Amino acid sequence: MLIYLQSLSQTSKDEVTLTRIVTNVGPVDSVYKLVVEPPFGVRVVVTPETLVFNSKNKSVSFTVRVSTTHEINTGFDFGSLIWRDYVHNVTIPVSVRTQVLQNYYDEN
């Protein structure tokens, strides 16, 4: 399985959602289950939590939603998504930095 997650920027206070398509380069009938190791203070939700590949489904997609519980600017915090089958561990590093944008009010 080959996975690439691009870097991205988000100015919203809510969450960042991205979808990725992965292609199996291993045995035809492969099933990978997810283990999430989220960065400190970050909520990571991935759907689906199981990827099933077979002769018809050589590529499948998954969605990652990331949101922070931090209320101040932070440095980078690191975690990972780990897709596991009975032989392989495919690890995707996750790096998140919270930047809180200030709201300014101008009376003029």
N, CA, C and O atoms as a DFTB+ gen file, in Angstrom:
432 C
 N C O
     1  1       0.859      -1.161       0.000
     2  2       0.000       0.000       0.000
     3  2       0.903       1.220       0.000
     4  3       1.871       1.279       0.758
     5  1       0.594       2.191      -0.841
     6  2       1.378       3.413      -0.956
     7  2       0.488       4.600      -0.601
     8  3      -0.593       4.748      -1.171
     9  1       0.928       5.460       0.342
    10  2       0.111       6.576       0.809
    11  2       0.957       7.828       0.875
    12  3       2.102       7.793       1.326
    13  1       0.387       8.942       0.423
    14  2       1.053      10.238       0.543
    15  2       0.040      11.248       1.048
    16  3      -1.026      11.400       0.450
    17  1       0.346      11.940       2.132
    18  2      -0.519      12.994       2.654
    19  2       0.189      14.322       2.435
    20  3       1.283      14.540       2.954
    21  1      -0.430      15.200       1.675
    22  2       0.200      16.496       1.426
    23  2       0.014      17.417       2.610
    24  3      -0.889      17.232       3.427
    25  1       0.883      18.416       2.692
    26  2       0.707      19.423       3.739
    27  2      -0.442      20.332       3.327
    28  3      -0.737      20.474       2.141
    29  1      -1.086      20.946       4.310
    30  2      -2.198      21.823       4.009
    31  2      -2.311      22.907       5.045
    32  3      -1.808      22.781       6.162
    33  1      -2.975      23.967       4.665
    34  2      -3.203      25.080       5.575
    35  2      -4.694      25.230       5.790
    36  3      -5.493      24.940       4.900
    37  1      -5.064      25.683       6.972
    38  2      -6.477      25.875       7.284
    39  2      -6.604      27.093       8.171
    40  3      -5.898      27.210       9.172
    41  1      -7.493      27.998       7.818
    42  2      -7.691      29.197       8.629
    43  2      -8.959      29.111       9.466
    44  3      -9.230      30.006      10.267
    45  1      -9.726      28.068       9.297
    46  2     -10.948      27.907      10.062
    47  2     -10.631      27.413      11.473
    48  3      -9.639      26.713      11.679
    49  1     -11.476      27.777      12.451
    50  2     -11.302      27.298      13.816
    51  2     -11.821      25.877      13.970
    52  3     -11.530      25.217      14.968
    53  1     -12.577      25.403      13.005
    54  2     -13.223      24.105      13.139
    55  2     -12.246      22.961      12.872
    56  3     -11.291      22.768      13.625
    57  1     -12.480      22.222      11.830
    58  2     -11.660      21.057      11.557
    59  2     -11.177      21.057      10.115
    60  3     -11.729      21.737       9.250
    61  1     -10.150      20.287       9.890
    62  2      -9.619      20.086       8.549
    63  2      -9.999      18.673       8.130
    64  3      -9.794      17.722       8.884
    65  1     -10.550      18.535       6.932
    66  2     -10.928      17.227       6.412
    67  2     -10.235      17.010       5.079
    68  3     -10.239      17.887       4.216
    69  1      -9.648      15.848       4.921
    70  2      -9.057      15.516       3.633
    71  2      -9.348      14.071       3.311
    72  3      -9.525      13.244       4.206
    73  1      -9.398      13.772       2.024
    74  2      -9.669      12.424       1.551
    75  2      -8.478      11.960       0.734
    76  3      -7.919      12.717      -0.060
    77  1      -8.101      10.725       0.935
    78  2      -6.987      10.154       0.202
    79  2      -7.412       8.841      -0.437
    80  3      -8.212       8.088       0.119
    81  1      -6.864       8.586      -1.607
    82  2      -7.057       7.315      -2.295
    83  2      -5.749       6.549      -2.169
    84  3      -4.677       7.077      -2.461
    85  1      -5.849       5.300      -1.732
    86  2      -4.666       4.461      -1.573
    87  2      -4.766       3.275      -2.517
    88  3      -5.855       2.770      -2.790
    89  1      -3.630       2.843      -3.005
    90  2      -3.551       1.719      -3.929
    91  2      -2.758       0.597      -3.289
    92  3      -1.654       0.805      -2.784
    93  1      -3.327      -0.581      -3.317
    94  2      -2.665      -1.748      -2.757
    95  2      -1.586      -2.227      -3.715
    96  3      -1.852      -2.442      -4.897
    97  1      -0.368      -2.394      -3.208
    98  2       0.727      -2.938      -4.006
    99  2       1.179      -4.288      -3.445
   100  3       2.214      -4.825      -3.839
   101  1       0.381      -4.825      -2.517
   102  2       0.683      -6.107      -1.897
   103  2      -0.209      -7.198      -2.440
   104  3      -0.705      -7.100      -3.562
   105  1      -0.419      -8.254      -1.641
   106  2      -1.294      -9.354      -2.059
   107  2      -2.699      -8.850      -2.402
   108  3      -3.186      -7.885      -1.814
   109  1      -3.339      -9.521      -3.363
   110  2      -4.640      -9.068      -3.876
   111  2      -5.685      -8.943      -2.780
   112  3      -6.333      -7.903      -2.669
   113  1      -5.861      -9.957      -1.985
   114  2      -6.878      -9.931      -0.932
   115  2      -6.242      -9.478       0.378
   116  3      -5.808     -10.300       1.185
   117  1      -6.192      -8.174       0.578
   118  2      -5.560      -7.602       1.771
   119  2      -6.581      -6.789       2.553
   120  3      -7.415      -6.093       1.973
   121  1      -6.506      -6.885       3.872
   122  2      -7.371      -6.116       4.766
   123  2      -6.469      -5.408       5.771
   124  3      -5.687      -6.049       6.473
   125  1      -6.583      -4.080       5.836
   126  2      -5.790      -3.277       6.760
   127  2      -6.711      -2.633       7.785
   128  3      -7.725      -2.034       7.428
   129  1      -6.357      -2.757       9.050
   130  2      -7.113      -2.114      10.138
   131  2      -6.298      -0.958      10.680
   132  3      -5.068      -0.997      10.697
   133  1      -7.000       0.068      11.122
   134  2      -6.381       1.324      11.523
   135  2      -6.085       1.389      13.018
   136  3      -6.878       0.949      13.850
   137  1      -4.917       1.951      13.331
   138  2      -4.573       2.368      14.687
   139  2      -4.204       3.841      14.593
   140  3      -3.332       4.207      13.806
   141  1      -4.858       4.697      15.387
   142  2      -4.572       6.131      15.386
   143  2      -3.779       6.477      16.632
   144  3      -4.180       6.157      17.751
   145  1      -2.653       7.132      16.424
   146  2      -1.870       7.704      17.520
   147  2      -1.884       9.208      17.299
   148  3      -1.002       9.738      16.624
   149  1      -2.885       9.917      17.865
   150  2      -3.046      11.344      17.553
   151  2      -1.969      12.204      18.198
   152  3      -1.436      11.858      19.252
   153  1      -1.653      13.318      17.564
   154  2      -0.766      14.282      18.211
   155  2      -1.422      14.801      19.487
   156  3      -2.646      14.765      19.613
   157  1      -0.609      15.287      20.444
   158  2      -1.117      15.802      21.706
   159  2      -2.118      16.935      21.451
   160  3      -1.826      17.867      20.702
   161  1      -3.294      16.851      22.073
   162  2      -4.296      17.902      21.977
   163  2      -5.017      17.963      20.655
   164  3      -5.649      18.970      20.337
   165  1      -4.932      16.896      19.875
   166  2      -5.542      16.884      18.546
   167  2      -6.454      15.674      18.438
   168  3      -6.109      14.574      18.872
   169  1      -7.616      15.894      17.855
   170  2      -8.565      14.812      17.620
   171  2      -8.441      14.404      16.157
   172  3      -8.534      15.241      15.259
   173  1      -8.231      13.116      15.925
   174  2      -8.106      12.580      14.569
   175  2      -9.149      11.488      14.402
   176  3      -9.166      10.514      15.153
   177  1     -10.024      11.657      13.405
   178  2     -11.052      10.661      13.108
   179  2     -10.866      10.225      11.663
   180  3     -10.835      11.052      10.752
   181  1     -10.742       8.910      11.461
   182  2     -10.535       8.354      10.127
   183  2     -11.689       7.420       9.804
   184  3     -12.070       6.583      10.623
   185  1     -12.246       7.568       8.603
   186  2     -13.298       6.658       8.140
   187  2     -12.986       6.225       6.720
   188  3     -12.610       7.064       5.901
   189  1     -13.127       4.968       6.403
   190  2     -13.441       3.876       7.314
   191  2     -12.213       3.492       8.128
   192  3     -11.104       3.947       7.847
   193  1     -12.418       2.655       9.135
   194  2     -11.316       2.198       9.976
   195  2     -10.702       0.902       9.460
   196  3      -9.716       0.417      10.016
   197  1     -11.277       0.340       8.405
   198  2     -10.756      -0.872       7.771
   199  2     -10.730      -0.655       6.268
   200  3     -11.715      -0.202       5.685
   201  1      -9.604      -0.977       5.636
   202  2      -9.472      -0.900       4.185
   203  2      -9.437      -2.318       3.641
   204  3      -8.628      -3.140       4.071
   205  1     -10.331      -2.600       2.682
   206  2     -10.429      -3.935       2.107
   207  2     -10.065      -3.858       0.627
   208  3     -10.709      -3.156      -0.152
   209  1      -9.027      -4.590       0.261
   210  2      -8.598      -4.663      -1.133
   211  2      -8.864      -6.070      -1.651
   212  3      -8.709      -7.053      -0.927
   213  1      -9.269      -6.152      -2.925
   214  2      -9.440      -7.447      -3.584
   215  2      -9.206      -7.246      -5.077
   216  3      -8.707      -6.197      -5.483
   217  1      -9.553      -8.222      -5.891
   218  2      -9.281      -8.111      -7.329
   219  2     -10.090      -6.993      -7.981
   220  3      -9.674      -6.452      -9.005
   221  1     -11.238      -6.638      -7.406
   222  2     -12.057      -5.544      -7.950
   223  2     -11.661      -4.195      -7.355
   224  3     -11.717      -3.176      -8.042
   225  1     -11.265      -4.182      -6.090
   226  2     -10.917      -2.939      -5.391
   227  2      -9.415      -2.878      -5.129
   228  3      -8.944      -3.258      -4.057
   229  1      -8.674      -2.397      -6.116
   230  2      -7.230      -2.247      -5.939
   231  2      -6.903      -0.901      -5.307
   232  3      -5.833      -0.722      -4.724
   233  1      -7.842       0.054      -5.429
   234  2      -7.692       1.372      -4.811
   235  2      -8.944       1.674      -3.999
   236  3     -10.061       1.432      -4.457
   237  1      -8.758       2.200      -2.794
   238  2      -9.874       2.604      -1.941
   239  2      -9.540       3.960      -1.328
   240  3      -8.384       4.382      -1.323
   241  1     -10.564       4.634      -0.814
   242  2     -10.333       5.948      -0.220
   243  2     -10.636       5.923       1.267
   244  3     -11.382       5.076       1.757
   245  1     -10.035       6.874       1.972
   246  2     -10.353       7.091       3.373
   247  2     -10.334       8.587       3.636
   248  3      -9.666       9.345       2.933
   249  1     -11.077       9.004       4.660
   250  2     -11.186      10.408       5.024
   251  2     -10.594      10.620       6.406
   252  3     -10.829       9.839       7.328
   253  1      -9.817      11.697       6.534
   254  2      -9.200      12.060       7.813
   255  2      -9.757      13.407       8.237
   256  3      -9.678      14.378       7.484
   257  1     -10.326      13.476       9.449
   258  2     -10.781      14.746      10.029
   259  2      -9.894      15.061      11.220
   260  3      -9.706      14.234      12.112
   261  1      -9.352      16.275      11.217
   262  2      -8.434      16.693      12.274
   263  2      -8.978      17.961      12.907
   264  3      -9.337      18.908      12.207
   265  1      -9.038      17.977      14.230
   266  2      -9.433      19.188      14.955
   267  2      -8.570      19.288      16.207
   268  3      -8.069      18.283      16.712
   269  1      -8.403      20.512      16.702
   270  2      -7.531      20.731      17.853
   271  2      -8.350      21.116      19.079
   272  3      -9.431      21.693      18.968
   273  1      -7.818      20.788      20.231
   274  2      -8.425      21.232      21.482
   275  2      -7.645      22.411      22.057
   276  3      -8.042      22.988      23.070
   277  1      -6.536      22.767      21.411
   278  2      -5.714      23.884      21.886
   279  2      -6.434      25.215      21.658
   280  3      -7.115      25.400      20.649
   281  1      -6.276      26.128      22.600
   282  2      -6.859      27.461      22.459
   283  2      -5.785      28.530      22.300
   284  3      -6.084      29.722      22.230
   285  1      -4.544      28.092      22.246
   286  2      -3.426      29.007      22.033
   287  2      -2.552      28.441      20.912
   288  3      -2.690      27.280      20.528
   289  1      -1.660      29.271      20.399
   290  2      -0.729      28.805      19.382
   291  2       0.184      27.741      19.977
   292  3       0.591      27.833      21.135
   293  1       0.495      26.743      19.182
   294  2       1.377      25.673      19.640
   295  2       2.476      25.446      18.616
   296  3       2.398      25.915      17.481
   297  1       3.487      24.728      19.033
   298  2       4.475      24.218      18.089
   299  2       3.884      23.003      17.399
   300  3       2.692      22.721      17.524
   301  1       4.716      22.296      16.681
   302  2       4.241      21.096      16.002
   303  2       4.125      19.948      16.996
   304  3       5.014      19.722      17.816
   305  1       3.011      19.228      16.905
   306  2       2.808      17.997      17.657
   307  2       2.702      16.866      16.640
   308  3       2.169      17.054      15.547
   309  1       3.209      15.696      17.004
   310  2       3.318      14.602      16.047
   311  2       2.567      13.370      16.506
   312  3       2.474      13.085      17.700
   313  1       2.041      12.655      15.548
   314  2       1.360      11.397      15.789
   315  2       1.455      10.559      14.530
   316  3       2.312      10.796      13.679
   317  1       0.570       9.573      14.414
   318  2       0.608       8.746      13.213
   319  2      -0.701       8.000      13.012
   320  3      -1.473       7.774      13.944
   321  1      -0.916       7.628      11.758
   322  2      -1.958       6.680      11.376
   323  2      -1.217       5.415      10.990
   324  3      -0.275       5.466      10.199
   325  1      -1.626       4.288      11.532
   326  2      -0.961       3.028      11.221
   327  2      -1.998       2.059      10.668
   328  3      -2.937       1.672      11.365
   329  1      -1.819       1.673       9.414
   330  2      -2.673       0.669       8.784
   331  2      -1.952      -0.672       8.913
   332  3      -0.809      -0.806       8.477
   333  1      -2.620      -1.671       9.516
   334  2      -1.991      -2.965       9.797
   335  2      -2.784      -4.110       9.180
   336  3      -4.012      -4.153       9.253
   337  1      -2.051      -5.034       8.572
   338  2      -2.642      -6.319       8.246
   339  2      -1.888      -7.360       9.064
   340  3      -1.191      -7.001      10.013
   341  1      -2.007      -8.610       8.729
   342  2      -1.370      -9.642       9.547
   343  2       0.155      -9.685       9.379
   344  3       0.837     -10.364      10.147
   345  1       0.700      -8.960       8.374
   346  2       2.142      -8.969       8.135
   347  2       2.741      -7.561       8.145
   348  3       3.846      -7.365       8.651
   349  1       2.028      -6.587       7.597
   350  2       2.584      -5.262       7.339
   351  2       2.023      -4.192       8.277
   352  3       0.884      -4.277       8.735
   353  1       2.854      -3.187       8.549
   354  2       2.433      -1.956       9.212
   355  2       2.786      -0.805       8.285
   356  3       3.958      -0.585       7.979
   357  1       1.784      -0.079       7.843
   358  2       1.996       1.092       6.983
   359  2       1.746       2.321       7.844
   360  3       0.611       2.585       8.239
   361  1       2.804       3.074       8.137
   362  2       2.718       4.207       9.057
   363  2       2.713       5.514       8.282
   364  3       3.566       5.747       7.425
   365  1       1.741       6.363       8.592
   366  2       1.640       7.699       8.004
   367  2       1.882       8.702       9.119
   368  3       1.075       8.787      10.045
   369  1       2.966       9.464       9.059
   370  2       3.193      10.479      10.083
   371  2       2.155      11.596       9.981
   372  3       1.731      11.970       8.888
   373  1       1.759      12.116      11.131
   374  2       0.820      13.230      11.195
   375  2       1.473      14.341      12.015
   376  3       1.948      14.099      13.125
   377  1       1.496      15.541      11.477
   378  2       2.076      16.688      12.173
   379  2       1.051      17.814      12.160
   380  3       0.525      18.167      11.104
   381  1       0.766      18.379      13.336
   382  2      -0.246      19.425      13.456
   383  2       0.313      20.573      14.283
   384  3       0.930      20.359      15.327
   385  1       0.089      21.795      13.804
   386  2       0.445      22.998      14.562
   387  2      -0.807      23.865      14.641
   388  3      -1.419      24.171      13.618
   389  1      -1.186      24.259      15.851
   390  2      -2.352      25.111      16.039
   391  2      -1.916      26.568      15.974
   392  3      -0.981      26.982      16.659
   393  1      -2.604      27.335      15.145
   394  2      -2.400      28.776      15.095
   395  2      -3.751      29.439      15.265
   396  3      -4.644      29.283      14.433
   397  1      -3.888      30.175      16.344
   398  2      -5.141      30.859      16.646
   399  2      -5.067      32.246      16.030
   400  3      -4.166      33.027      16.336
   401  1      -6.020      32.542      15.162
   402  2      -6.060      33.853      14.537
   403  2      -6.870      34.796      15.400
   404  3      -7.974      34.463      15.832
   405  1      -6.324      35.965      15.650
   406  2      -7.001      36.951      16.480
   407  2      -8.071      37.667      15.664
   408  3      -7.860      37.985      14.494
   409  1      -9.210      37.915      16.280
   410  2     -10.262      38.737      15.677
   411  2     -10.083      40.161      16.145
   412  3     -10.032      40.423      17.347
   413  1      -9.988      41.061      15.225
   414  2      -9.808      42.473      15.567
   415  2     -11.076      43.255      15.224
   416  3     -11.730      43.004      14.212
   417  1     -11.394      44.195      16.082
   418  2     -12.577      45.025      15.879
   419  2     -12.108      46.460      15.694
   420  3     -11.353      46.988      16.510
   421  1     -12.559      47.079      14.624
   422  2     -12.179      48.470      14.329
   423  2     -13.449      49.301      14.381
   424  3     -14.388      49.053      13.625
   425  1     -13.482      50.299      15.282
   426  2     -14.680      51.130      15.436
   427  2     -14.839      52.135      14.307
   428  3     -15.896      52.757      14.196
   429  1     -13.840      52.315      13.474
   430  2     -13.932      53.307      12.386
   431  2     -14.619      52.774      11.183
   432  3     -14.771      53.489      10.192
